C-alpha cells in the first residue's frame, strides 16, 4: 500500500509542460511561415524589383540570417537572466510586424531592412525555448520535447508553401488590388500582410499563459551561490570543450546548409526546370514539407531518445551522422532526374533525413552546458548555423547559377553541387564529434 501511494505521489504529470511545448511549437510554426513565404514568391518579386538570383538570395538568406545570428547572443544573455516567456512574446510581436512591413516594400533596400527586422525578432524564440524545455523535462524526455517543438518549423514551412500557393492561385488574374488603409498592392505584398499579423495573437497568448520555469542544474561558485551568467563564462566553457563544439557547430551548420538550400531553391528549380506554376509548386512542396519534414523531426527526436536508452552517451551526435547518411544521395540526385515524380520522391526522402539535426543538435547543447549558459550556447550555434547554412548556402547557389553556369535554368546543378560538398563536410565533422562529445561528458561528470 505504501509503495502504491508513494508511486501516486511521485508520478509527475507533464500536461502543462506539453502545453508549453505546443504553444512554442505554434510560435515556431508562424516564424517559419514568415521566414519561408519569400521563397515561393521569387519570380514576381524579382520581376517587380528587377532583381538577380544573387540579390534575391541576399533578401532570403543574408538579410535575415545576419541579424538573426548576431542578435541571438545578446537576446540569449537576457534569456539566461530574465523571464524567458516575456522575451519570446516580445520577439514574436516584433517579427510579425516586420513580416507585415515586407508587404509595404517597393525597393530592394526597403525589403532588405524589413527582412532584417524579421531576423531580429525570430532570434528571441529558439534559445529561450530550448532553455525552458531543458528545465521542464528530464533528459530521457528532452529529445521528444525538442522534436515536437521543432516540428513547428516544418509545419510552418509547409503552410508557407500552401498558403502562398493558394493566394497566388486566388489572385493570379489580378495585377494589383486596392486594400483599405494600405492603398494599391501587388498580390505578393498582400500575402506578407496576411501571414504576418496573426503572429501578434500568439505573442499575446504566450505572455498571458506561460510562466518561466525554475532553473535546474545551475552552476554554483565557491560560496555555494548561483553564478550570474556572463558571455565570458560561456565562451570559456566553449573553449574548454572546443573540439566538441567545433565539430557540433560546424557539422550541424553544414547539415543545415543542405536543408536550407532545398527549402530556398527547390521552388525556383521546379518552376524553371519543369515549367510548373508557382501555385502548383506551392501545393507540391507544401505537402512534402508537412509530411516528410515533420515526420523526420519526430523520428530524429525518437532516435536520440532510443540511442540514449541503449546506452550511447553520444546519442545526439550519432543521430546526426545517421541522418546525414540517409540524406546524402537523394539530396544530390533529386535535381538530376528528368521525371517529376522521381524528383519529388527523392526530394521527400532528402527532406525527411534533413530534418534529423533539429532535435539532435538541440539535445546535445542542452545536455552538456550548465543551465545559465544554455541559451547563450544555443544562440551561438544558431549564429553560426544561420550564417553558414542560410546566409552562405543560399548565396552560394545563386552565385553558382549566375557566375559559374551563367544560366538561371541551371539552378538544379548549383543545388546538387552545394549539397554534395555540404554532406561530405557534415559526415566528417559529426563523425569526429561523437568521440569528442563522449569525452566532454566524462569531463563534466555527466557520462
SULSUL-V958661 format. One record per backbone hydrogen bond with DSSP energy under -0.5 kcal/mol. NH is the residue of the N-H (numbers start at 0). CO is the residue of the C=O. Records with the same first field share a line. If there is no record, write none. Layout:
NH->CO + CO
This chain:
4->0
5->1
6->2
7->3
8->4
9->5
10->6
17->13
18->14
19->15
20->16
21->17
22->18
23->19
24->20
25->21
26->22
27->23
28->24
29->25
30->26
31->27
32->28
33->29
34->30
35->31
36->32
38->35
39->35
40->36 + 37
41->38
44->40
45->41
46->42
47->43
48->44
49->45
50->45
55->51
56->52
57->53
58->54
59->55
60->56
61->56
62->57
64->60
65->61
66->62
67->63
68->64
69->65
70->66
71->67
72->68
73->69
74->70
75->71
76->72
77->73
78->74
79->75
80->77
81->77
86->82
87->83
88->84
89->85
90->86
91->87
92->88
93->89
94->90
95->91
96->92
97->93
98->94
99->95
100->96
101->97 + 98
102->98 + 99
103->100
104->101
110->106
111->107
112->108
113->109
114->110
115->111
116->112
117->113
118->114
119->115
120->116
121->117
122->118
123->120
124->121
125->121
127->123
128->124
129->125
130->126
131->127
132->128
133->129
134->130 + 131
135->131
136->132
140->137
141->137
142->138
144->140
145->141
146->142
147->143
148->144
149->145
150->146
151->147 + 148
152->149
153->149 + 150
154->150
155->151
156->152
157->153
158->154
159->155
160->156
161->157
162->158
163->159
164->160
165->161
166->162
167->163
168->164
169->165
170->166
171->168
173->170
176->184
178->182
181->178
182->178
184->176
188->185
189->185
190->186
191->187
192->188
193->189
194->190
195->191
196->192
197->193
198->195
199->196
200->197
201->197
202->198
203->199
204->200
205->201
206->202
207->203
208->204
209->205
220->224
223->220
226->218
233->229
234->230
235->231
236->232
237->233
238->234
239->235
240->236
241->238
244->240
245->241
246->242
247->243
248->244
249->245
250->246
251->247
252->248
253->249
254->250
255->251
256->252
257->253
258->254
259->255
260->256
261->257
262->258
263->259
264->260
265->261
268->264
269->265
270->266
271->267
272->268
273->269
275->269
280->276
281->277
282->278
283->279
284->280
285->281
286->282
287->283
288->284
289->285
290->286
291->287
292->287 + 288
293->288
294->290
295->291
296->292
297->293
298->294
299->295
300->296
301->297
302->298
303->299
304->300
305->301
306->302
307->303
308->304
309->305
310->307
311->306
312->310
314->311
317->313
318->314
319->315
320->316
321->317
322->318
323->319
324->320
325->321
326->322
327->323
330->326
331->327 + 328
332->328
333->329
335->332
336->332
342->338
343->339
344->340
345->341
346->342
347->343
348->344
349->345
350->346
351->347
352->348
353->349
354->350 + 351
355->352
357->354
359->355
360->356
361->357
362->358
363->359
364->360
365->361
366->362
367->363
368->364
370->216
372->369
373->369 + 370
376->372
377->373
378->374
379->375
380->376
381->377
382->378
383->379
384->380
385->381
386->382
387->383
388->384
389->384 + 385
390->385
391->386
392->387
393->389
394->390
395->391
396->392
397->393
398->394
399->395
400->396
401->397
402->398
403->398 + 399
404->399
406->400
409->406
410->407
411->408
413->409
414->410
415->411
416->412
417->413
418->414
419->415
420->416
421->417
422->418
423->419
424->420
425->421
426->422
427->423
428->424
429->425
430->426
431->427
432->428
433->429
434->430
435->431
436->432
437->433
438->434
439->435
440->436
441->437
442->438
443->439
444->440 + 441
445->440
446->440
